[in-house]
Amino acid sequence: MKINDGGERRAEWGRGAMTEETRAARRPGRRVPEVRCRTGAVPAPRVPDGREPGRAPGATTGLWLAVTRTGGDTVVAAVTGEIDVHTADTLRARLIELHDAGHRRLVVDFGAVPFCDAAGLGALVAAHNHVAAGGGEIVLAGVRPAQLRLLRITGLHRLFALYAGVGDAVAAEGTSTTSR
């Protein structure tokens, strides 16, 4: 190591012209905020044998879908729980089952859905495509503001009719306009 007239330190390797100025030690970088999983989530209701209603024995997820009422070709399906990569396939399969059981119009009550990610949106679109191909429709009711924003950002508010509540959605049978 040599020090030149200006007080700079230079490291020299071999005979070469290759030099590296040493600099004052840098401040440590910013700490990245720690990411933690959400805790305290309320588990979905279970039937006496420990599984969720509508699920095969031994199969459990954080999603619950219950048929709350039917009338004519319309069925109301109340969804409870988070819709994410772990539960999206369950939602898609249950909605398709309801349509295949003869219900032309599916009103999906999102009032008890605190979270829905891209996988959940993909499941809704897949179910919509299946139902629409069979001459039916899926409408969403009680969508929370955060999910409504996500539907608008992705443009899916144009694909699904949206209603403030289940009563509005059921009363609007035969129309395909969005109310929000």
Buried (B, 14 or more C-beta within 10 A) or exposed (E): EEEEEEEEEEEEEEEEEEEEEEEEEEEEEEEEEEEEEEEEEEEBEEEEEEBBEBBEEEEBBBBBBBBEEBEEBBBBBBBBBBBBEEBBBBBBBBBBEBBEEEBBBBBBBBEBBBBBBEBBBBBBBBBBEBBEEEEBBBBBBBBBEEBBEBBEEEEBBEBBBBBEEBEBBBEBBEEEEBBE
